[in-house]
Amino acid sequence: MNRTPVSSSNLCAIGYSPETKTLEIEFLNGGLYSYSGVPASVHAALMSASSHGSYFDTHIKKAGYPYKKLH
């Protein structure tokens, strides 16, 4: 999956597949996580958020989307 670099104190890059509703988050510390069942609207809002890290924490991480660590 192609990931788009973002300016964030915690996130490095964000990728999304609308076909599978899979969101990939690459962290500055090198971790890569895949979140499933994420609607395209949530991805769009994440990409346009003034703080990608805060939006991710509130609307994705704490929202309880299933995830797995890829590396």
C-alpha positions as CSV (number, residue, x, y, z in Angstrom):
1,M,0.0,0.0,0.0
2,N,1.3,3.5,-0.8
3,R,1.5,5.8,2.2
4,T,1.5,9.6,2.1
5,P,4.0,11.3,4.3
6,V,2.4,13.6,6.9
7,S,3.7,16.4,9.2
8,S,3.2,15.1,12.7
9,S,5.1,14.8,15.9
10,N,4.1,11.1,16.1
11,L,2.9,9.9,12.7
12,C,5.2,9.5,9.7
13,A,2.9,8.4,6.9
14,I,-0.7,7.3,6.2
15,G,-2.0,4.9,3.7
16,Y,-5.6,3.8,2.8
17,S,-7.3,1.3,0.6
18,P,-11.0,2.2,0.0
19,E,-11.6,-1.3,-1.5
20,T,-10.7,-3.1,1.8
21,K,-11.3,-0.1,4.1
22,T,-7.8,-0.7,5.5
23,L,-5.9,2.2,7.0
24,E,-2.1,1.9,7.5
25,I,-0.4,4.2,10.0
26,E,3.4,4.4,10.0
27,F,4.8,6.0,13.2
28,L,8.0,8.0,13.5
29,N,9.4,5.3,15.9
30,G,9.2,2.8,13.0
31,G,6.0,1.0,14.0
32,L,3.5,0.1,11.2
33,Y,-0.1,-0.7,12.1
34,S,-3.0,-1.8,9.9
35,Y,-6.6,-0.8,11.0
36,S,-9.5,-2.5,9.4
37,G,-13.1,-1.4,8.8
38,V,-12.2,2.3,8.6
39,P,-14.6,4.3,6.4
40,A,-13.3,6.5,3.6
41,S,-14.8,9.5,5.4
42,V,-12.6,8.9,8.5
43,H,-9.5,8.6,6.3
44,A,-10.4,11.9,4.6
45,A,-11.0,13.6,7.9
46,L,-7.6,12.3,9.2
47,M,-5.8,13.6,6.2
48,S,-7.3,17.0,6.5
49,A,-7.1,17.3,10.3
50,S,-5.0,20.2,11.7
51,S,-3.4,17.6,14.0
52,H,-3.1,14.1,12.4
53,G,-1.9,12.6,15.7
54,S,-4.8,14.0,17.8
55,Y,-7.4,12.9,15.2
56,F,-5.8,9.5,15.0
57,D,-5.9,9.1,18.7
58,T,-9.5,10.2,19.2
59,H,-11.2,8.9,16.1
60,I,-9.3,5.8,15.2
61,K,-7.3,4.4,18.1
62,K,-9.9,5.1,20.8
63,A,-12.8,4.3,18.5
64,G,-11.7,0.7,18.7
65,Y,-11.1,-0.3,15.1
66,P,-9.4,-3.7,14.9
67,Y,-5.7,-3.5,14.2
68,K,-2.6,-5.5,13.8
69,K,1.1,-4.6,14.0
70,L,2.8,-5.1,10.7
71,H,6.3,-4.3,12.0
